[in-house]
């Protein structure tokens, strides 16, 4: 029995399309919301980095309310608090970059936040490696 071997045509790979990152806005107190730069905004179960038009004092405790998408397409509000560990003015934007460590984010909310942050490509470098 002779079998003729034929080469299968090479599959063309489609270029990976970038998904549009969602707009992320932060509001401090009653000030107008600030659209966050997608390239540098970071969030994870440990905390977040965001930009503010005003300086925030180190060690200040802040309350947060975050809207997180659910698997069924709805939004859920998650509340927690965090402490400012660093605040620094950045010359290119004129805004203050604020680093916050979460104090009481529930473990299940942290897991969902990590999943959402990975999907939005906003996970912090530390969590990105774990």
N, C-alpha and C positions, 0 to 999 in steps of 0.2 A: 504494500500500500504506500503510495507516494503522496505526501501532503505538501501542498505548495504553501510556503510561508509568505505572507504579505505584511508589509509594515503598516501599522495603523497610523492614520494621519495625526499629526501633533495637535493637541487641543490648544486652542487659542485661549490665553488667559485674559480675562477682562480686567482692565485697570480698576483697582479698588476705589470706589467712590467714597469721598469723604462725606460723612454725615454732618449736617449743620448742627453746631453746638447750640444748646438752648441759651437764650439771653438770661443772664444771672444779674439780679439787681439786689443791692443791699441798702437798707434804710436805717439810719441811726436816729433815734429819738423821733422828732417830728420833722427832720430835715428831708429834703427831696431825695428820692432814690438815686443811687449811683450805679450806672451800668458798669459791670466788672469786665476787665479785659480777659477774654477767654484764654489767652495764652498763659497768663500768670495766676489766675484764680485757682486756688487749691482748697479741697475739702476732703475730709476723711473722718473715721470714727474718733481720731485723736483730737481734731480741731479744724480750724480753717484759717486761710489767709485771704484778706479782702482789702479793697481800697476805700478810703474815707476822705471826704473833703476837709475834715477837721481832725486835729490831733486827738488821740485817745491816750489817756494816762496808763502807763505800765501798772500792772496788778489790779486794774479796775475790773470788777466782776460785771459781766454783761448778761442779759437774758436774750435768748434767740428763739425765733419762731421761723421754721423752715417749711416750705411747701415741698413735699416729696411725692413723686408719681408712684402710683400703685400698679400692680400687674394688670388690673382690670381697666386701666386708663383714667382712673380718678386721682384726685390729689388728696393728700392727708397732711395736716399741719402737725409738725413735731416741735415740741418745746424743750429747751435745755438751757443751761447756763455755762458760761466759760469765763476764763480769766485772760486778760491781755498780757501776753508775755513780752511783746515788743511792738513798737510803733516807730516807723521811720519815714520821713518825707522823701519821695522819689522825684528827682529833678525833671525827668522827661515828661511826666504827667502832671506834676504839681500836686499830686494827691499823696496821702499818707497810706503806706502799706502797713496793715495791722495783722499781727499773728496772735491767734487765740487758741488756748488749750481748753477743750470741753471738760466740764467738771462732773456732769451728771447725765450724760446721754445714755439712755437705756440700751442694753446690749442688742436687743432685736432691732431697734431703730438704727444703731450703729452698723449692723450688718446690711440693712437696706440702704443706708447712706453710702456705704462703701461700694455696693453694687451700682448704685446710681452714679457715683463719682467716676467709677471705672468706665461706665458706658458713655459718660460725657467727657471723658479724657481730662478729668479735673482732679484725679487722685493725687495725693501728696507723694513725693519721691520715696519716702520711707515705706509707706503701705504698698506702693507699686512693686516693691521687691518681695512682698510676702503674700 
